[in-house]
């Protein structure tokens, strides 16, 4: 989620302001999702790498960068689905539902940049 959030924030700086505002909201949604996981599982930040994809260059490919973020969101959702199905703890099911909601919202905003 860290990678998706930072990549979305970086992408927001390279598009028109109206789209950038929407992408900034998407980046915040990914951050909120990450915060929810870290609050419930304090070991989570230490269990996964925090990767940054780097800055977009002056002749950036907005669609390509958006596709990468959408793929990251899809990967997060793919991993959340079995967790929710396997958990018997209502708090864990609620957490995965909340996180998935944030990630789906971010994915939707970024996907609007795809051709």
PyMOL commands that place a pseudoatom at each C-alpha (Angstrom):
pseudoatom trace, name=CA, resn=UNK, resi=1, chain=A, elem=C, hetatm=0, pos=[0.000, 0.000, 0.000]
pseudoatom trace, name=CA, resn=UNK, resi=2, chain=A, elem=C, hetatm=0, pos=[2.938, 2.294, 0.632]
pseudoatom trace, name=CA, resn=UNK, resi=3, chain=A, elem=C, hetatm=0, pos=[4.167, 1.883, -2.937]
pseudoatom trace, name=CA, resn=UNK, resi=4, chain=A, elem=C, hetatm=0, pos=[0.718, 2.486, -4.420]
pseudoatom trace, name=CA, resn=UNK, resi=5, chain=A, elem=C, hetatm=0, pos=[0.172, 5.572, -2.284]
pseudoatom trace, name=CA, resn=UNK, resi=6, chain=A, elem=C, hetatm=0, pos=[3.502, 7.203, -3.070]
pseudoatom trace, name=CA, resn=UNK, resi=7, chain=A, elem=C, hetatm=0, pos=[3.226, 6.353, -6.772]
pseudoatom trace, name=CA, resn=UNK, resi=8, chain=A, elem=C, hetatm=0, pos=[-0.266, 7.859, -6.892]
pseudoatom trace, name=CA, resn=UNK, resi=9, chain=A, elem=C, hetatm=0, pos=[0.935, 10.998, -5.137]
pseudoatom trace, name=CA, resn=UNK, resi=10, chain=A, elem=C, hetatm=0, pos=[3.848, 11.322, -7.575]
pseudoatom trace, name=CA, resn=UNK, resi=11, chain=A, elem=C, hetatm=0, pos=[1.466, 10.845, -10.498]
pseudoatom trace, name=CA, resn=UNK, resi=12, chain=A, elem=C, hetatm=0, pos=[-0.814, 13.584, -9.122]
pseudoatom trace, name=CA, resn=UNK, resi=13, chain=A, elem=C, hetatm=0, pos=[1.989, 16.105, -9.546]
pseudoatom trace, name=CA, resn=UNK, resi=14, chain=A, elem=C, hetatm=0, pos=[2.189, 15.431, -13.304]
pseudoatom trace, name=CA, resn=UNK, resi=15, chain=A, elem=C, hetatm=0, pos=[-1.406, 15.820, -14.411]
pseudoatom trace, name=CA, resn=UNK, resi=16, chain=A, elem=C, hetatm=0, pos=[-3.792, 18.796, -14.611]
pseudoatom trace, name=CA, resn=UNK, resi=17, chain=A, elem=C, hetatm=0, pos=[-4.901, 20.169, -11.237]
pseudoatom trace, name=CA, resn=UNK, resi=18, chain=A, elem=C, hetatm=0, pos=[-8.454, 18.780, -11.363]
pseudoatom trace, name=CA, resn=UNK, resi=19, chain=A, elem=C, hetatm=0, pos=[-7.172, 15.256, -11.999]
pseudoatom trace, name=CA, resn=UNK, resi=20, chain=A, elem=C, hetatm=0, pos=[-4.295, 15.774, -9.571]
pseudoatom trace, name=CA, resn=UNK, resi=21, chain=A, elem=C, hetatm=0, pos=[-6.719, 16.599, -6.765]
pseudoatom trace, name=CA, resn=UNK, resi=22, chain=A, elem=C, hetatm=0, pos=[-8.596, 13.354, -7.413]
pseudoatom trace, name=CA, resn=UNK, resi=23, chain=A, elem=C, hetatm=0, pos=[-5.329, 11.402, -7.435]
pseudoatom trace, name=CA, resn=UNK, resi=24, chain=A, elem=C, hetatm=0, pos=[-4.216, 13.051, -4.204]
pseudoatom trace, name=CA, resn=UNK, resi=25, chain=A, elem=C, hetatm=0, pos=[-7.451, 11.841, -2.627]
pseudoatom trace, name=CA, resn=UNK, resi=26, chain=A, elem=C, hetatm=0, pos=[-6.716, 8.350, -3.992]
pseudoatom trace, name=CA, resn=UNK, resi=27, chain=A, elem=C, hetatm=0, pos=[-3.208, 8.463, -2.474]
pseudoatom trace, name=CA, resn=UNK, resi=28, chain=A, elem=C, hetatm=0, pos=[-4.743, 9.467, 0.855]
pseudoatom trace, name=CA, resn=UNK, resi=29, chain=A, elem=C, hetatm=0, pos=[-7.174, 6.533, 0.622]
pseudoatom trace, name=CA, resn=UNK, resi=30, chain=A, elem=C, hetatm=0, pos=[-4.260, 4.145, 0.186]
pseudoatom trace, name=CA, resn=UNK, resi=31, chain=A, elem=C, hetatm=0, pos=[-2.526, 5.752, 3.151]
pseudoatom trace, name=CA, resn=UNK, resi=32, chain=A, elem=C, hetatm=0, pos=[-5.672, 5.397, 5.287]
pseudoatom trace, name=CA, resn=UNK, resi=33, chain=A, elem=C, hetatm=0, pos=[-5.883, 1.746, 4.301]
pseudoatom trace, name=CA, resn=UNK, resi=34, chain=A, elem=C, hetatm=0, pos=[-2.265, 1.277, 5.322]
pseudoatom trace, name=CA, resn=UNK, resi=35, chain=A, elem=C, hetatm=0, pos=[-2.878, 3.084, 8.621]
pseudoatom trace, name=CA, resn=UNK, resi=36, chain=A, elem=C, hetatm=0, pos=[-5.795, 0.770, 9.395]
pseudoatom trace, name=CA, resn=UNK, resi=37, chain=A, elem=C, hetatm=0, pos=[-3.618, -2.293, 8.848]
pseudoatom trace, name=CA, resn=UNK, resi=38, chain=A, elem=C, hetatm=0, pos=[-0.735, -0.849, 10.864]
pseudoatom trace, name=CA, resn=UNK, resi=39, chain=A, elem=C, hetatm=0, pos=[-3.049, 0.060, 13.740]
pseudoatom trace, name=CA, resn=UNK, resi=40, chain=A, elem=C, hetatm=0, pos=[-4.460, -3.462, 13.922]
pseudoatom trace, name=CA, resn=UNK, resi=41, chain=A, elem=C, hetatm=0, pos=[-1.130, -5.196, 13.241]
pseudoatom trace, name=CA, resn=UNK, resi=42, chain=A, elem=C, hetatm=0, pos=[1.787, -3.162, 14.556]
pseudoatom trace, name=CA, resn=UNK, resi=43, chain=A, elem=C, hetatm=0, pos=[4.249, -5.608, 13.006]
pseudoatom trace, name=CA, resn=UNK, resi=44, chain=A, elem=C, hetatm=0, pos=[2.916, -4.979, 9.479]
pseudoatom trace, name=CA, resn=UNK, resi=45, chain=A, elem=C, hetatm=0, pos=[5.337, -2.190, 8.496]
pseudoatom trace, name=CA, resn=UNK, resi=46, chain=A, elem=C, hetatm=0, pos=[8.260, -4.441, 9.329]
pseudoatom trace, name=CA, resn=UNK, resi=47, chain=A, elem=C, hetatm=0, pos=[6.882, -7.429, 7.419]
pseudoatom trace, name=CA, resn=UNK, resi=48, chain=A, elem=C, hetatm=0, pos=[6.760, -5.839, 3.972]
pseudoatom trace, name=CA, resn=UNK, resi=49, chain=A, elem=C, hetatm=0, pos=[9.176, -3.617, 2.074]
pseudoatom trace, name=CA, resn=UNK, resi=50, chain=A, elem=C, hetatm=0, pos=[8.390, 0.048, 1.493]
pseudoatom trace, name=CA, resn=UNK, resi=51, chain=A, elem=C, hetatm=0, pos=[9.274, 0.548, -2.149]
pseudoatom trace, name=CA, resn=UNK, resi=52, chain=A, elem=C, hetatm=0, pos=[9.190, 3.723, -4.179]
pseudoatom trace, name=CA, resn=UNK, resi=53, chain=A, elem=C, hetatm=0, pos=[8.896, 3.601, -7.939]
pseudoatom trace, name=CA, resn=UNK, resi=54, chain=A, elem=C, hetatm=0, pos=[10.742, 6.889, -8.470]
pseudoatom trace, name=CA, resn=UNK, resi=55, chain=A, elem=C, hetatm=0, pos=[9.761, 10.196, -9.950]
pseudoatom trace, name=CA, resn=UNK, resi=56, chain=A, elem=C, hetatm=0, pos=[8.100, 10.533, -13.319]
pseudoatom trace, name=CA, resn=UNK, resi=57, chain=A, elem=C, hetatm=0, pos=[10.370, 12.135, -15.879]
pseudoatom trace, name=CA, resn=UNK, resi=58, chain=A, elem=C, hetatm=0, pos=[9.605, 15.265, -17.903]
pseudoatom trace, name=CA, resn=UNK, resi=59, chain=A, elem=C, hetatm=0, pos=[8.247, 13.197, -20.804]
pseudoatom trace, name=CA, resn=UNK, resi=60, chain=A, elem=C, hetatm=0, pos=[6.277, 10.854, -18.560]
pseudoatom trace, name=CA, resn=UNK, resi=61, chain=A, elem=C, hetatm=0, pos=[3.728, 8.285, -19.624]
pseudoatom trace, name=CA, resn=UNK, resi=62, chain=A, elem=C, hetatm=0, pos=[0.628, 9.054, -17.536]
pseudoatom trace, name=CA, resn=UNK, resi=63, chain=A, elem=C, hetatm=0, pos=[-1.294, 6.037, -18.832]
pseudoatom trace, name=CA, resn=UNK, resi=64, chain=A, elem=C, hetatm=0, pos=[1.627, 3.700, -18.171]
pseudoatom trace, name=CA, resn=UNK, resi=65, chain=A, elem=C, hetatm=0, pos=[2.156, 5.059, -14.658]
pseudoatom trace, name=CA, resn=UNK, resi=66, chain=A, elem=C, hetatm=0, pos=[-1.569, 4.789, -13.980]
pseudoatom trace, name=CA, resn=UNK, resi=67, chain=A, elem=C, hetatm=0, pos=[-1.575, 1.192, -15.174]
pseudoatom trace, name=CA, resn=UNK, resi=68, chain=A, elem=C, hetatm=0, pos=[1.175, 0.355, -12.673]
pseudoatom trace, name=CA, resn=UNK, resi=69, chain=A, elem=C, hetatm=0, pos=[-0.796, 1.881, -9.789]
pseudoatom trace, name=CA, resn=UNK, resi=70, chain=A, elem=C, hetatm=0, pos=[-3.972, 0.075, -10.880]
pseudoatom trace, name=CA, resn=UNK, resi=71, chain=A, elem=C, hetatm=0, pos=[-2.013, -3.179, -10.976]
pseudoatom trace, name=CA, resn=UNK, resi=72, chain=A, elem=C, hetatm=0, pos=[-0.676, -2.519, -7.456]
pseudoatom trace, name=CA, resn=UNK, resi=73, chain=A, elem=C, hetatm=0, pos=[-4.236, -1.948, -6.238]
pseudoatom trace, name=CA, resn=UNK, resi=74, chain=A, elem=C, hetatm=0, pos=[-5.381, -5.158, -7.940]
pseudoatom trace, name=CA, resn=UNK, resi=75, chain=A, elem=C, hetatm=0, pos=[-2.577, -7.065, -6.201]
pseudoatom trace, name=CA, resn=UNK, resi=76, chain=A, elem=C, hetatm=0, pos=[-3.611, -5.653, -2.816]
pseudoatom trace, name=CA, resn=UNK, resi=77, chain=A, elem=C, hetatm=0, pos=[-7.244, -6.619, -3.421]
pseudoatom trace, name=CA, resn=UNK, resi=78, chain=A, elem=C, hetatm=0, pos=[-6.212, -10.077, -4.605]
pseudoatom trace, name=CA, resn=UNK, resi=79, chain=A, elem=C, hetatm=0, pos=[-4.400, -10.656, -1.321]
pseudoatom trace, name=CA, resn=UNK, resi=80, chain=A, elem=C, hetatm=0, pos=[-7.218, -9.241, 0.824]
pseudoatom trace, name=CA, resn=UNK, resi=81, chain=A, elem=C, hetatm=0, pos=[-9.958, -11.478, -0.563]
pseudoatom trace, name=CA, resn=UNK, resi=82, chain=A, elem=C, hetatm=0, pos=[-8.640, -14.781, 0.850]
pseudoatom trace, name=CA, resn=UNK, resi=83, chain=A, elem=C, hetatm=0, pos=[-7.863, -13.094, 4.177]
pseudoatom trace, name=CA, resn=UNK, resi=84, chain=A, elem=C, hetatm=0, pos=[-11.455, -11.991, 4.625]
pseudoatom trace, name=CA, resn=UNK, resi=85, chain=A, elem=C, hetatm=0, pos=[-12.784, -15.397, 3.577]
pseudoatom trace, name=CA, resn=UNK, resi=86, chain=A, elem=C, hetatm=0, pos=[-10.459, -17.288, 5.933]
pseudoatom trace, name=CA, resn=UNK, resi=87, chain=A, elem=C, hetatm=0, pos=[-10.966, -15.163, 9.031]
pseudoatom trace, name=CA, resn=UNK, resi=88, chain=A, elem=C, hetatm=0, pos=[-13.442, -16.097, 11.734]
pseudoatom trace, name=CA, resn=UNK, resi=89, chain=A, elem=C, hetatm=0, pos=[-12.714, -12.958, 13.724]
pseudoatom trace, name=CA, resn=UNK, resi=90, chain=A, elem=C, hetatm=0, pos=[-15.347, -10.276, 12.982]
pseudoatom trace, name=CA, resn=UNK, resi=91, chain=A, elem=C, hetatm=0, pos=[-12.792, -7.521, 13.652]
pseudoatom trace, name=CA, resn=UNK, resi=92, chain=A, elem=C, hetatm=0, pos=[-10.436, -8.956, 11.008]
pseudoatom trace, name=CA, resn=UNK, resi=93, chain=A, elem=C, hetatm=0, pos=[-13.272, -9.279, 8.487]
pseudoatom trace, name=CA, resn=UNK, resi=94, chain=A, elem=C, hetatm=0, pos=[-14.236, -5.668, 9.208]
pseudoatom trace, name=CA, resn=UNK, resi=95, chain=A, elem=C, hetatm=0, pos=[-10.632, -4.570, 8.776]
pseudoatom trace, name=CA, resn=UNK, resi=96, chain=A, elem=C, hetatm=0, pos=[-10.243, -6.305, 5.420]
pseudoatom trace, name=CA, resn=UNK, resi=97, chain=A, elem=C, hetatm=0, pos=[-13.563, -4.848, 4.238]
pseudoatom trace, name=CA, resn=UNK, resi=98, chain=A, elem=C, hetatm=0, pos=[-12.502, -1.336, 5.267]
pseudoatom trace, name=CA, resn=UNK, resi=99, chain=A, elem=C, hetatm=0, pos=[-9.072, -1.658, 3.674]
pseudoatom trace, name=CA, resn=UNK, resi=100, chain=A, elem=C, hetatm=0, pos=[-10.580, -3.093, 0.483]
pseudoatom trace, name=CA, resn=UNK, resi=101, chain=A, elem=C, hetatm=0, pos=[-13.019, -0.186, 0.302]
pseudoatom trace, name=CA, resn=UNK, resi=102, chain=A, elem=C, hetatm=0, pos=[-10.178, 2.349, 0.504]
pseudoatom trace, name=CA, resn=UNK, resi=103, chain=A, elem=C, hetatm=0, pos=[-8.141, 0.468, -2.103]
pseudoatom trace, name=CA, resn=UNK, resi=104, chain=A, elem=C, hetatm=0, pos=[-11.112, 0.108, -4.494]
pseudoatom trace, name=CA, resn=UNK, resi=105, chain=A, elem=C, hetatm=0, pos=[-11.767, 3.849, -4.261]
pseudoatom trace, name=CA, resn=UNK, resi=106, chain=A, elem=C, hetatm=0, pos=[-8.144, 4.666, -5.028]
pseudoatom trace, name=CA, resn=UNK, resi=107, chain=A, elem=C, hetatm=0, pos=[-8.058, 2.174, -7.886]
pseudoatom trace, name=CA, resn=UNK, resi=108, chain=A, elem=C, hetatm=0, pos=[-11.189, 3.686, -9.406]
pseudoatom trace, name=CA, resn=UNK, resi=109, chain=A, elem=C, hetatm=0, pos=[-9.734, 7.206, -9.337]
pseudoatom trace, name=CA, resn=UNK, resi=110, chain=A, elem=C, hetatm=0, pos=[-6.450, 6.133, -10.940]
pseudoatom trace, name=CA, resn=UNK, resi=111, chain=A, elem=C, hetatm=0, pos=[-8.156, 3.902, -13.514]
pseudoatom trace, name=CA, resn=UNK, resi=112, chain=A, elem=C, hetatm=0, pos=[-9.903, 6.985, -14.929]
pseudoatom trace, name=CA, resn=UNK, resi=113, chain=A, elem=C, hetatm=0, pos=[-6.535, 8.008, -16.408]
pseudoatom trace, name=CA, resn=UNK, resi=114, chain=A, elem=C, hetatm=0, pos=[-6.297, 4.818, -18.465]
pseudoatom trace, name=CA, resn=UNK, resi=115, chain=A, elem=C, hetatm=0, pos=[-7.175, 5.041, -22.152]
for i in range(1, 115): cmd.bond("trace and resi %d" % i, "trace and resi %d" % (i + 1))
show_as sticks, trace
zoom trace
